[in-house]
Amino acid sequence: MTPTKTTEKYFEAVGRRKTAIARVRLFPAKETGFIVNDMSLAEYFPTKEMQMTANEAFVNAKPAEAFRVSAKLVGGGIVAQSEALRHGIARALLVYDVQLRGKLKKAGFLKRDARAKERRKFGFKKARKSPQWSKR
């Protein structure tokens, strides 16, 4: 017997920050709720700052309807993951309604923050720090 699949309509997008990647799906719902890697938002992001970062796109855009957010996060640290989630939610909101672009763009949530750690070069201690030099 084949299992029955319920197909719900959703809006999908990908958000990134450093090496963190967030695959986000927005399902229209009665009230906003988060499921991140099969955990609630408060369980996955322990601090209020990270929870607020993840929710900022909804606060700024103020979409006409509420959404249930389902996200899969991989890579990076926990702070980068919260920022990747915000980026993904902002992009998914654009798929839902293009009119929200102005608010999201002004807040800077649509820009992919490309800053990442610079690679170490050979002959150097770190990316730019060279070994101590002595004249004699």
C-alpha distance (Angstrom), angle and dihedral (degrees) to the residues before:
residue distance angle dihedral
M1 . . .
T2 3.81 . .
P3 3.80 118.6 .
T4 3.79 115.1 -115.5
K5 3.77 116.1 -118.1
T6 3.77 121.9 -149.9
T7 3.77 109.6 -146.0
E8 3.77 111.7 -149.9
K9 3.79 121.1 -175.1
Y10 3.79 112.6 -113.2
F11 3.81 142.0 165.2
E12 3.80 115.5 -125.4
A13 3.81 133.9 -163.1
V14 3.80 141.7 152.8
G15 3.80 124.4 -124.0
R16 3.80 126.3 -167.1
R17 3.80 139.5 -169.0
K18 3.83 124.8 169.3
T19 3.82 101.8 -40.4
A20 3.83 95.6 -27.2
I21 3.81 117.8 109.2
A22 3.81 124.8 -167.6
R23 3.82 122.2 -166.2
V24 3.79 104.5 -161.4
R25 3.80 131.6 -168.0
L26 3.80 122.9 -174.0
F27 3.80 116.5 -156.1
P28 3.84 117.6 -170.1
A29 3.84 107.9 -114.3
K30 3.80 143.3 159.3
E31 3.81 93.6 -101.2
T32 3.80 136.6 9.6
G33 3.81 116.1 -90.8
F34 3.80 135.2 163.1
I35 3.80 132.3 -141.1
V36 3.82 110.6 -178.4
N37 3.84 116.7 -179.0
D38 3.84 88.9 -22.2
M39 3.83 91.7 -53.0
S40 3.78 133.4 98.9
L41 3.82 119.5 -100.2
A42 3.83 92.5 -108.4
E43 3.82 91.6 50.6
Y44 3.80 95.2 47.8
F45 3.82 98.6 40.9
P46 3.82 106.6 39.7
T47 3.83 98.7 -170.6
K48 3.80 127.6 68.4
E49 3.83 91.1 -130.4
M50 3.81 92.9 60.7
Q51 3.81 91.4 44.0
M52 3.82 89.7 51.5
T53 3.83 90.8 47.5
A54 3.80 90.6 53.7
N55 3.83 92.0 48.2
E56 3.86 97.2 43.3
A57 3.81 95.4 95.6
F58 3.82 90.7 60.4
V59 3.82 92.7 44.3
N60 3.83 93.4 52.1
A61 3.81 99.9 37.9
K62 3.82 97.1 42.6
P63 3.84 95.6 -159.4
A64 3.83 118.7 -152.1
E65 3.81 92.9 -113.7
A66 3.80 136.1 34.4
F67 3.80 122.0 -109.3
R68 3.77 138.4 -151.9
V69 3.81 106.8 -136.8
S70 3.80 121.5 -146.6
A71 3.81 114.6 -175.9
K72 3.80 138.4 174.8
L73 3.81 112.9 -156.4
V74 3.81 124.8 -167.1
G75 3.80 134.8 171.1
G76 3.77 133.5 7.9
G77 3.78 128.1 53.4
I78 3.77 128.0 -53.1
V79 3.83 95.4 -98.4
A80 3.82 92.3 49.2
Q81 3.81 88.0 48.7
S82 3.83 91.7 55.0
E83 3.82 89.9 50.6
A84 3.81 91.1 46.7
L85 3.82 88.4 51.5
R86 3.82 90.3 52.3
H87 3.83 89.9 49.6
G88 3.81 91.3 49.6
I89 3.82 93.3 47.9
A90 3.82 90.7 49.7
R91 3.82 91.4 51.2
A92 3.81 91.8 46.6
L93 3.82 90.3 50.7
L94 3.81 87.5 56.6
V95 3.80 89.8 55.3
Y96 3.82 87.3 52.1
D97 3.83 97.0 45.9
V98 3.82 126.8 0.8
Q99 3.83 90.5 -162.2
L100 3.84 89.1 75.5
R101 3.83 90.6 64.5
G102 3.82 94.9 93.6
K103 3.81 94.8 55.2
L104 3.80 94.5 43.0
K105 3.81 93.6 45.6
K106 3.81 92.3 48.8
A107 3.81 89.9 52.2
G108 3.84 89.3 49.7
F109 3.81 96.0 -122.1
L110 3.82 95.6 127.5
K111 3.81 94.8 57.8
R112 3.80 115.0 95.0
D113 3.81 104.5 -131.2
A114 3.81 99.6 -134.1
R115 3.81 97.0 -174.5
A116 3.80 109.2 124.7
K117 3.78 137.6 154.3
E118 3.80 113.3 -71.7
R119 3.80 116.1 -122.2
R120 3.79 121.8 -107.3
K121 3.81 114.7 -106.3
F122 3.81 122.1 -143.5
G123 3.79 115.0 -100.2
F124 3.81 90.5 30.5
K125 3.81 130.8 94.0
K126 3.82 93.4 -135.8
A127 3.81 133.2 -7.1
R128 3.81 93.6 -58.6
K129 3.80 106.9 -3.6
S130 3.81 109.2 108.2
P131 3.80 125.9 -157.1
Q132 3.79 117.4 -90.5
W133 3.81 111.4 -81.2
S134 3.76 122.4 -143.7
K135 3.77 125.7 -170.9
R136 3.83 95.1 -151.1
